[in-house]
Amino acid sequence: MTLILENISHAYGRTETLQSLSLSVDAGEVVTLLGPSGCGKTTLLRLVAGLERVAEGRILLDNETLATPDFHPAPEKRPVGLVFQEHALFPNMSVADNIEFGLSNTPRGEREKRRKSLLDMVGLQGLDDRMPGTLSGGQQQRVALARALAPAPAVMLLDEPYASVDVILRRSLRESARLLLKEAGSATILVTHDPDEALEMSDRIAIMSDGVISQADRPDIVVNKPVNAGVASLFGEAQSFDGKIQDDHFVMSSGRLKLGELKSDIAPGVASELVLRPAGAAFEARDDGDWVVRDVRYRSNGRVLFLSPTESGQRDLVRVDLAGGDIPEPGKRGQISLRAEHAFLFAK
């Protein structure tokens, strides 16, 4: 079933948290809400779950009304599964009882079959009798996911579900959770402020800011064709610089960057914002260059140069990926030119 949000607005007192927001999520689709704290992501999940009342707009499942300002079914009456950062397992109940909690009206044999199937899916076979307090954080999160999936909900909501586990385990949980969610066929909304998590988990990413969706599209489109500077700056360790185009350069207060491969319709002299990822620029060593290498650091995807204008000391650092060739020493001068990808210009 398709989850449909139509013109949803919400406020806490006089503070607007959502403004006429619309979004649809198809069955089997994972859509991530990505944005900073306070932008309305969790509020939207709470409205779908029934933990908050819809003030304006409506929520549908296909053609069936799930919530309106005048219709507010209790959370337990909605075909919605929830997974939160805190896991929220019942500490006095075994893994088996936690997973079967939402299946009380299901015959015992079917409950056991469903539970064993889910434990197999999340890789926790044989842990049926364990208590939550004896499990690791990652295991508890997988039990929470299995419990939420047990009733085969039409909608799955995940709010920062991996924030409390370490980085390596988080990656593994993302991979397995996405496969489970796709297999379950639920319309899924994931909330996160982590761009990498959004990229790994999503069929589509909806970028939120100040209670509205700035852009909602496939991950590759959102990353490579951002609609504004706010979206562009979320990915790839981006930096933002104010300036203007002048004589085939982007001129900012700290220095000049050669436009190079970057094409723009912005007229020279117009106040602009450049969003630059390290992969969006190239460094060419030149004795008369305006920029100087201050540091060279190694990262998992290669070396990164830290450059600043020759006259500014250690201030105003620009990060540039080193594509290959000789590694320049700190103090080496040169020029920076922009590439066609991973560099974005927006009029202010």
Protein Blocks (a to p, Z undefined) as FASTA:
>chain_A
ZZddehiacdehjacfbghiacdddehiacdddddehilpmmmmmmmnopaccfbdcdde
hjbcfbdfklccdfklpccddddfklopafkbcfklmmmmmmmmgcfklmmmmmmmmmmm
nopghilmpcfklpcfklmmmmmmmmmmmnopabdcdehkllmpcfklmmmmmmmmmmmm
mmnopacddddfbfklmmmmpmbdcddeehiafbgcdfklmmmmcfbfklmmmgghiacd
ddddeehiacdfkbccdfklaccfbdghiacdddddfklpccdddfkbcbdcfbdcddfk
bccdddddfklojghiacdddfbdjdddehiacdddddfehpacddZZ
